[in-house]
Amino acid sequence: MLKTVIRRVVNTTAARHLPCLQLTSLSSRQVGNRPSDGVATSTVQRQMSEKAADIKIPPFQYFWQPGSGYYADSLGKLSKPITDICEDFVLSLIDSVPVPSPKGVFTIGDYGTCDGSVSLRLIHKIIDHLRNKHGPDLKIQVLYEDHPSNDYNSLFKTIYGETSYMTKFSNVFPMVCGTNFYKQCVPDHTCDVIISFMAAQILSNESHVRCSNTIFPWRSTSEEELRAYHEAAARDWQTFLLHRAAELKQGGLLFVTLPTTNLWNNTANISMADNVSLTLEYLKDVWTNFDLAWNELHVDGIITTEEFQSCTVPIAPRSLQELTAPFEDGAMSPVRQAGLNLLKGPEDFCTPCVVKTSWREKLQTDGVDDRRLFALLFVKAMRLAIDPTLRNTLKKTRTAEEESCISEKFYECFVKHVVSSDPETFQSEPYLRRLGIQKLK
């Protein structure tokens, strides 16, 4: 973890003349260049916060409204197939969870739930399975966890909507928790099953790593930066597991799905999209083009070197070894000592890229090769993951108007690069691993 106090030099004269772009339309207007790294006649020095990685800006504050269902219509569309393909994996292990009384309480936790849309069908199937086996008197709690600024308005609309399990089953009790999952969220021995799809790839606020040539820490070319990143990712993974170990009842299950960064193992049954190599990085060309866009803003003098290097998105795709390390040494591992053991997996799998599928359907149905829409759909989804880091980097030296202008220019640069690519060969498939973990003591 790197905690430093760094002074920035900002060209205030040039910044005042930075034209603003339209956030909703991704206008093609150009942002004016600024002298490199703020060297100008009139400058000011501003001191960064010691906690440069603290994310205090809600993701929805700048470009969407709570309760609008934005997540379900953007990043949720990319994530939903991941949950769907894991349904059989989860349901095949549910019966290993002890249910001592048909009139007792069975608690399902959904960690990193966002608006609940991605897990809705899976939770419905878990409840249906429990009802069929244990009868209608079993009380079922569903605990939804996410950060305090999550869009809980959309979550409640999902839970109590017409397609929700709440319209089908009685004796079901939803609950919401706004405690970050890098802390303990509920009392010891509360949960029977915890599911977490993709959420544990987000690093904690304390695990910020500066990167000199990329905004994605696992893509750094610096050995020192990579070492710091891997240490942070390992520490956060262990912390996540230890808190879930405390929360699970004996015999309880934890299901986790995370992106991967290395080669597939030979035992996986992988459903691959056409023309995709098995050696590819998770969402490889998506990250590549965001990196190109951020670098372009730096080269053009729109952002300073300090801004370029301090913007690091806290995402951690993990290798097979990194996922399994906490479970390997029963005598020394804190995770094993806390009672957690791998029950099934890690198993590799891949789902088709939803954006690429939409592009293909439009091409085949309407004969329209809409590459701009192809790029814009990635922006709509991925800015949920990137925007908080981008905004919290720029807010230290920029006005709100400048933040918006630079942010919009960044996404426009991404679109410009992607539209010049062939969607058919664009490497945007999600390569993932899933684990079934049980608390045995």
Helices and strands as residue ranges (DSSP letters): E 7-11, H 12-16, G 36-38, E 43-47, H 75-85, H 87-91, G 94-96, E 105-111, H 120-134, E 139-145, H 152-159, G 165-167, E 172-177, E 191-197, G 199-201, G 205-207, G 217-219, H 223-247, E 248-259, H 284-299, H 305-310, H 320-324, G 325-327, H 334-337, E 340-350, H 354-366, H 371-394, H 400-419, E 431-439
